[in-house]
Amino acid sequence: MNAGFTVLDAIVIVAYLAGTTALGMWVGRRQSGSKDYFVAGREIPWWAVLFSIVATETSALTFISIPGLAYTGNLGFLQVVAGYILGRIGVAFLLLPRYYQGEIVTAYTLLEKRFGLATRRLTSIVFMITRGMADAVRVFATAIPVSLILGDRVPREWAMPLAILVLGVLTIIYTYRGGMRAVVWTEIVQASVYLLGGFSAIVVLGNVVPGGWSEILSQAGAAGKLTSLDFSFDVSKPHTVWAGLIGGGFLSMASHGADQLIVQRLLSSRNLREAQRAIIGSGIVVFAQMALFLFVGIGLWAHFGGQSFPTTDAIFPKFIVEQMPSGLVGLLLAAIIAATMSTHSGAINSLAAASTHDIYMPLTGRSAEDPATFRAGKRFAMFWGVVLTAGALLFPEGQGVPVVVVALGIASFTYGGLLGVFFLGNFWPRARQRDAIIGLCVGLTVMAFVVFARNISTWIPGMAETLGPFARIAWPWYVLIGTSITMIVGITSSLLVPRPRINLIK
């Protein structure tokens, strides 16, 4: 059994944190304006954007939770990840060409051109609320496995807030200083660290399980753990071919085409063709990455003999503490930190971009080239960094898992409404600003009911039977449902009042 967290592990973590912060500050040492700060002057090569996207959508929850999916189930999650590739292809050819027509910095600028300023502001505010909540929860969730790995060496009541503060402060420093250049290039390092951590776990599992990976795969195959396809059509099951390809595809279109967090990286590419290459390539890399962590879960299942755990998020940290040699424990802990810092830095920069370009500039009348806009952007970056870190500190520890689930649910139902507005703008010429806003508001309201139907059925006596069908809808379908409702309501609204046809987004 491993001795746990050692001095060598501490050295590895400190070296990683110091190196990442220094790199971010160095690559972003020269900033010439708002465009340079938020989209790196559109000079980032496609392969760097690709890995930045992968790192951004990988948090500590992915690193810890994906192995747990395979531990308790099988490889069915790959069906959803396959849908992610299809969704990215849709974004590459349906939305990206529009984003590259003009000097756009935020995704919601496109909606102002099509509908008006009110639509731009509303969608940007929806993004900011959703992203702010989701990222604060991710930072908080990172402290949970960190405290488990540190064990008794640091009291849990100190480990949680210390982990949050260290992550928050260091990420704020290099993101504030370096802007999007710092975000992208540090994310490449961070992605390399957590992928190295995943491969290290694969190697160690092959050594500690008698018979190695041949025996692991033999046992897993006999137990049905290697099953990856389920053709049944049941909306309550999240991991089926239909939920994966259709639901996962719409989820990816929304998260990568209507969420400023990812769109901003794509707008940092040198041109449209490189942005398309980056987003489609990222889907392939994410598929391989998810397969890696799912197989880590298969190996953990064989190692622990399928024993039960209070929470699946504790399985991988337990293995790290008990089986990883000194030094590798530090590497795995650094991998968990890396996964969160990459998402955290991207969230800070994208929230600052939305605040600056969608709220500040229209209110003040300043241009993107104005030095005051650049200064405001950096202040917004500082502001959001502090807000997200403070939000993570305020989450109650005892509610860690439920809060994570709720925050991810919020992202699911807002994504559908946002994507629906983009689709209205692209594919329904009659739609005006009123129709888009009504569609979005109704879509968000209905999806709030769908997403939280299970909770409502427990809060209100006698509602369980009425809400049962809604409570059983699996999460991959949320974005498709939200998109459909937003479009149907928006189209219906546009048909109620005769109006001349207008041009689609061009």
C-alpha positions in Angstrom: 0.0 0.0 0.0 1.2 3.5 -0.8 2.4 5.8 2.0 -0.1 8.4 0.8 0.8 12.0 0.1 4.6 12.6 0.4 7.0 15.4 0.2 7.8 14.4 -3.4 4.1 14.7 -4.3 4.0 18.2 -2.7 7.0 19.2 -4.8 5.3 17.9 -8.0 2.2 20.0 -7.3 4.0 23.1 -6.3 6.2 22.9 -9.4 3.1 22.4 -11.6 1.2 25.4 -10.0 4.3 27.7 -10.2 5.1 26.6 -13.8 1.6 27.1 -15.1 1.2 30.5 -13.5 4.6 31.7 -14.8 3.8 30.4 -18.3 0.5 32.2 -18.4 2.0 35.5 -17.3 4.9 35.2 -19.8 2.9 34.3 -22.9 0.4 37.1 -22.2 2.9 39.7 -21.2 2.1 41.9 -24.2 -1.5 43.0 -24.8 -2.3 45.7 -27.3 -6.1 46.0 -26.9 -9.5 44.4 -26.2 -9.4 42.2 -29.3 -5.9 41.0 -28.4 -7.0 40.3 -24.8 -10.2 38.4 -25.6 -9.4 36.6 -28.9 -5.6 36.8 -29.0 -5.6 38.9 -32.1 -7.0 35.8 -34.0 -3.5 34.4 -34.2 -3.8 31.0 -32.4 -3.0 28.0 -34.6 -5.8 25.4 -35.1 -4.1 22.6 -33.1 -3.6 24.9 -30.1 -7.3 25.9 -30.3 -8.2 22.2 -30.5 -6.5 21.3 -27.3 -7.7 24.4 -25.6 -11.3 23.3 -26.4 -10.6 19.8 -25.0 -9.1 21.2 -21.8 -11.9 23.7 -21.4 -14.6 21.1 -21.4 -12.7 18.7 -19.1 -13.0 19.5 -15.4 -12.2 17.6 -12.3 -15.7 16.2 -12.5 -14.7 14.5 -15.8 -11.4 13.2 -14.5 -13.1 11.7 -11.4 -16.6 10.9 -12.5 -16.1 9.3 -15.9 -14.2 6.3 -14.4 -17.1 5.9 -12.1 -19.6 5.5 -15.0 -17.7 2.5 -16.3 -17.2 1.1 -12.8 -20.9 0.9 -12.1 -22.0 0.4 -15.7 -20.2 -0.1 -19.1 -18.8 1.8 -22.0 -22.2 3.1 -23.1 -21.3 6.8 -22.4 -19.2 6.6 -25.7 -22.5 6.8 -27.5 -23.1 10.3 -26.1 -19.5 11.3 -27.0 -20.0 10.1 -30.5 -23.0 12.5 -30.7 -20.6 15.2 -29.6 -18.7 14.8 -32.8 -21.8 15.1 -34.9 -22.8 18.3 -33.0 -19.4 19.8 -33.7 -19.7 19.1 -37.4 -23.0 21.0 -37.3 -21.4 24.0 -35.6 -18.5 24.0 -38.0 -20.8 24.4 -41.1 -23.9 26.0 -39.7 -22.7 28.6 -37.2 -19.0 29.2 -37.6 -19.3 30.8 -41.1 -21.6 33.4 -39.6 -19.2 34.1 -36.7 -16.4 34.8 -39.2 -18.3 37.4 -41.1 -17.2 40.6 -39.4 -15.2 41.5 -36.3 -17.2 39.5 -33.8 -15.8 38.8 -30.3 -18.8 37.3 -28.6 -21.4 34.8 -30.0 -24.3 37.1 -29.0 -23.1 39.9 -31.2 -24.6 37.8 -34.1 -28.0 37.9 -32.4 -27.9 41.7 -32.2 -27.3 41.9 -35.9 -30.3 39.6 -36.6 -32.8 40.6 -33.9 -31.6 43.6 -31.9 -29.6 44.7 -28.8 -32.2 43.4 -26.3 -31.8 39.9 -27.6 -28.0 40.2 -27.4 -28.2 41.4 -23.8 -30.7 38.8 -22.7 -28.8 35.8 -24.2 -25.5 37.1 -22.8 -26.9 37.5 -19.3 -28.3 34.0 -19.5 -24.9 32.8 -20.4 -23.2 34.7 -17.6 -25.6 33.4 -15.0 -25.3 29.8 -16.2 -21.5 29.8 -16.6 -21.0 31.6 -13.3 -22.9 29.0 -11.4 -21.5 26.0 -13.2 -17.8 27.1 -12.9 -18.1 28.0 -9.2 -19.4 24.5 -8.6 -16.6 22.9 -10.6 -14.0 24.7 -8.5 -15.8 23.6 -5.4 -16.1 20.0 -6.6 -12.3 19.9 -7.2 -11.6 20.4 -3.6 -13.5 17.2 -2.7 -11.1 14.7 -4.3 -8.2 16.9 -3.3 -9.2 16.6 0.4 -9.7 12.9 0.0 -6.2 12.4 -1.5 -4.5 14.6 1.1 -6.2 12.5 3.8 -5.3 13.3 7.4 -2.2 15.3 6.5 -4.4 18.4 6.2 -7.7 18.8 8.2 -10.7 18.5 5.8 -12.1 21.8 7.1 -8.9 23.5 5.9 -8.2 21.4 2.8 -11.4 22.4 1.0 -11.1 26.2 1.3 -7.4 26.2 0.8 -7.7 24.2 -2.4 -10.4 26.6 -3.6 -8.3 29.7 -2.7 -5.1 28.4 -4.3 -6.9 27.4 -7.5 -8.8 30.7 -7.7 -6.0 33.1 -6.9 -3.4 31.5 -9.2 -5.9 31.2 -12.1 -7.0 34.9 -11.6 -3.3 36.1 -11.7 -2.4 34.6 -15.1 -5.8 35.1 -16.7 -6.0 38.7 -15.6 -2.4 39.4 -16.9 -2.4 37.3 -20.0 -5.9 37.2 -21.5 -6.8 34.6 -24.1 -3.2 33.9 -25.0 -2.4 32.8 -21.5 -5.7 30.8 -21.3 -5.0 28.8 -24.5 -1.3 28.0 -23.9 -1.7 27.1 -20.3 -4.6 24.9 -21.2 -2.3 22.9 -23.6 0.0 22.2 -20.6 -3.0 21.3 -18.4 -4.4 18.9 -21.0 -1.1 17.2 -21.3 -0.9 16.8 -17.5 -4.3 15.2 -17.0 -3.9 12.9 -20.0 -0.5 11.8 -18.6 -2.3 11.2 -15.3 -4.9 9.0 -17.1 -2.3 7.0 -18.9 -0.3 6.6 -15.7 -3.4 5.1 -14.0 -3.8 2.6 -16.9 -0.2 1.5 -16.5 -0.4 1.1 -12.7 -3.7 -0.8 -13.0 -2.1 -3.2 -15.4 0.6 -3.9 -12.8 -1.5 -4.2 -9.7 -4.3 -6.4 -11.1 -3.1 -10.1 -11.4 -2.9 -11.0 -15.1 -2.7 -7.4 -16.2 -5.0 -5.9 -18.8 -5.6 -9.2 -20.6 -7.3 -10.5 -17.4 -9.0 -7.1 -16.7 -10.6 -7.2 -20.2 -11.5 -10.9 -19.9 -13.3 -10.3 -16.6 -15.0 -7.1 -17.9 -16.1 -8.8 -21.1 -17.7 -11.7 -19.2 -19.5 -9.2 -17.0 -20.8 -7.1 -19.9 -18.7 -4.1 -18.9 -17.3 -3.7 -22.4 -20.8 -3.2 -24.0 -20.9 0.2 -25.8 -24.1 0.1 -27.9 -27.7 0.1 -26.8 -30.3 0.5 -29.6 -33.3 0.5 -27.2 -35.5 3.7 -27.5 -36.2 4.7 -23.9 -36.0 8.4 -23.0 -35.2 7.5 -19.4 -31.9 5.9 -20.4 -29.1 8.4 -21.0 -26.7 6.0 -22.7 -28.4 4.7 -25.8 -27.5 5.2 -29.5 -30.5 7.5 -29.9 -29.9 9.6 -26.8 -26.2 9.7 -27.7 -26.3 10.6 -31.4 -29.4 12.9 -31.3 -29.3 14.3 -27.7 -25.5 14.4 -27.5 -25.4 16.0 -30.9 -27.7 18.8 -29.9 -25.9 19.2 -26.6 -22.6 19.7 -28.4 -24.1 22.1 -30.9 -25.3 24.2 -28.0 -22.2 24.0 -25.8 -19.9 24.7 -28.7 -22.0 27.0 -30.9 -24.0 29.1 -28.4 -21.8 29.2 -25.4 -19.2 32.0 -25.3 -16.8 29.8 -23.4 -16.1 27.7 -26.5 -17.0 30.2 -29.2 -14.4 32.6 -28.0 -11.7 30.0 -28.5 -12.9 29.4 -32.0 -12.8 33.1 -32.8 -9.2 33.1 -31.7 -8.3 30.9 -34.7 -6.5 32.4 -37.7 -9.4 31.9 -40.1 -12.7 30.0 -40.6 -11.0 26.9 -42.0 -8.7 26.5 -39.1 -11.6 27.1 -36.6 -13.6 24.3 -38.4 -10.6 22.0 -38.2 -10.1 22.7 -34.5 -13.7 22.1 -33.5 -14.1 18.9 -35.4 -10.7 17.6 -34.4 -11.6 18.3 -30.7 -14.5 16.0 -30.9 -12.2 13.1 -32.0 -9.7 13.9 -29.2 -12.5 14.1 -26.6 -13.8 10.7 -27.8 -10.4 9.2 -27.3 -10.0 10.9 -23.9 -13.4 9.7 -22.6 -12.5 6.1 -23.8 -9.2 6.4 -21.8 -11.0 7.4 -18.5 -13.8 4.8 -19.1 -11.1 2.1 -19.3 -9.6 3.5 -16.1 -13.0 2.8 -14.6 -13.0 -0.8 -16.0 -9.6 -1.4 -14.4 -10.7 0.0 -11.1 -13.7 -2.4 -11.2 -11.4 -5.3 -11.6 -9.0 -4.0 -8.9 -11.7 -3.5 -6.3 -13.7 -6.5 -7.3 -16.8 -4.4 -8.0 -17.2 -3.5 -4.3 -19.7 -0.7 -3.5 -18.7 2.8 -2.6 -20.8 5.6 -0.9 -20.1 7.7 -4.0 -18.5 6.8 -7.3 -16.4 10.0 -7.1 -14.4 8.4 -4.2 -13.3 5.3 -6.3 -10.5 6.9 -8.3 -9.1 9.0 -5.4 -9.0 5.9 -3.2 -7.0 4.1 -5.8 -4.6 7.0 -6.2 -3.9 7.1 -2.5 -3.5 3.4 -2.0 -1.7 2.3 -5.2 0.1 5.1 -6.9 3.8 5.4 -6.1 5.2 8.5 -4.5 5.4 11.2 -7.1 2.6 9.9 -9.2 0.2 10.8 -6.4 1.3 14.3 -6.9 1.0 14.0 -10.7 -2.6 12.7 -10.4 -3.5 15.5 -8.0 -1.9 18.0 -10.3 -4.0 16.4 -13.1 -7.2 17.1 -11.1 -6.1 20.6 -10.5 -5.1 21.1 -14.1 -8.5 20.0 -15.4 -10.3 22.6 -13.2 -7.8 25.4 -13.8 -8.3 25.1 -17.5 -12.1 25.4 -17.3 -11.8 28.1 -14.6 -9.4 30.4 -16.6 -11.6 30.0 -19.7 -14.7 30.9 -17.8 -13.2 34.0 -16.3 -12.0 35.3 -19.8 -15.3 34.4 -21.5 -17.4 36.1 -18.8 -15.2 39.2 -19.0 -15.6 39.2 -22.8 -19.4 39.0 -22.6 -19.5 41.7 -19.9 -17.3 44.0 -21.9 -18.7 43.6 -25.4 -22.3 42.8 -24.7 -23.0 45.0 -21.8 -20.3 47.7 -21.2 -19.6 48.7 -24.9 -23.3 49.2 -25.9 -24.0 51.2 -22.7 -20.9 53.4 -23.0 -20.8 53.7 -26.8 -17.1 52.9 -26.7 -15.3 50.9 -29.5 -13.3 47.7 -29.1 -10.2 49.7 -30.0 -10.7 52.3 -27.2 -8.0 51.8 -24.5 -10.8 52.3 -21.9 -12.5 49.1 -23.2 -9.3 47.2 -22.7 -9.0 48.4 -19.1 -12.6 47.6 -18.5 -12.1 44.1 -19.8 -9.3 43.4 -17.4 -11.4 44.8 -14.5 -14.2 42.4 -15.5 -11.7 39.5 -15.6 -10.7 40.4 -12.0 -14.3 40.8 -10.9 -15.5 37.4 -12.3 -12.4 35.6 -10.9 -13.2 36.9 -7.4 -17.0 36.1 -7.8 -16.4 32.6 -9.0 -13.9 31.8 -6.3 -16.1 33.3 -3.6 -19.1 31.3 -5.0 -17.1 28.1 -4.7 -16.2 29.0 -1.1 -19.9 29.6 -0.2 -21.2 26.2 -1.4 -22.1 24.0 1.6 -19.8 21.0 1.8 -22.5 18.5 2.7 -24.4 19.2 -0.5 -21.5 18.8 -2.9 -22.9 16.1 -5.2 -26.5 17.4 -5.3 -25.2 21.0 -6.1 -23.1 19.6 -9.0 -26.1 17.8 -10.4 -28.3 20.9 -10.1 -25.7 23.2 -11.7 -25.2 20.8 -14.7 -29.0 20.7 -15.0 -29.1 24.5 -15.2 -26.6 24.4 -18.1 -28.7 21.7 -19.9 -31.9 23.7 -19.9 -30.4 27.1 -20.8 -28.4 25.6 -23.6 -31.6 24.5 -25.4 -33.1 28.0 -25.2 -29.9 29.6 -26.5 -29.5 27.2 -29.4 -33.2 27.7 -30.2 -32.7 31.5 -30.6 -29.7 30.9 -32.9 -31.7 28.5 -35.0 -34.6 31.0 -35.2 -32.2 33.6 -36.5 -30.7 31.3 -39.1 -33.6 29.3 -40.3 -36.8 31.3 -39.8 -36.9 34.6 -41.8 -40.2 35.8 -40.2 -38.8 35.8 -36.7 -38.2 39.2 -35.0 -36.8 40.2 -31.7 -40.1 39.8 -29.9 -40.4 36.3 -31.2 -36.9 35.3 -30.1 -37.3 36.7 -26.6 -40.7 35.1 -26.1 -39.4 31.8 -27.4 -36.3 31.9 -25.1 -38.3 32.8 -22.0 -40.9 30.1 -22.6 -38.2 27.6 -23.4 -36.3 28.3 -20.2 -39.4 28.2 -18.1 -40.6 24.8 -19.5 -37.1 23.3 -19.3 -36.8 24.5 -15.7 -39.9 22.4 -15.0 -38.6 19.4 -16.9 -35.1 19.4 -15.4 -36.3 19.8 -11.8 -39.5 17.7 -12.1 -38.0 15.0 -9.9 -37.3 17.5 -7.2 -40.8 19.1 -7.5 -42.5 15.7 -7.2 -40.8 15.2 -3.8 -41.6 18.7 -2.6 -45.3 18.8 -3.4 -47.4 15.9 -2.1 -49.4 14.0 -4.7 -47.4 15.4 -7.7 -45.3 12.3 -8.2 -47.7 10.5 -10.5 -48.4 13.7 -12.5 -44.8 14.6 -13.0 -43.5 11.0 -13.4 -43.0 11.0 -17.2 -41.1 14.3 -17.0 -39.0 13.2 -14.1 -37.8 10.2 -16.1 -36.5 12.1 -19.1 -32.7 11.5 -19.4 -30.4 14.5 -19.5 -29.1 14.1 -23.1 -32.6 15.0 -24.3 -32.8 18.3 -22.5 -31.1 20.5 -25.1 -33.2 19.0 -28.0 -36.4 19.6 -26.0 -35.4 23.1 -25.0 -34.4 24.0 -28.6 -37.6 22.6 -30.0 -39.8 24.5 -27.5 -38.0 27.8 -28.1 -38.3 27.4 -31.9 -41.9 26.3 -31.9 -43.0 29.2 -29.6 -40.9 31.7 -31.6 -42.3 30.5 -35.0 -45.8 30.6 -33.6 -45.3 34.1 -32.3 -44.0 35.2 -35.7 -47.1 33.9 -37.4 -49.6 35.7 -35.2 -48.7 39.2 -36.7 -48.2 39.6 -40.5 -44.9 41.1 -41.3 -42.6 41.3 -44.3 -39.9 38.6 -44.8 -36.4 39.7 -43.8 -33.0 38.3 -44.6 -31.5 35.5 -42.5 -28.2 35.9 -40.7 -25.5 36.3 -43.4 
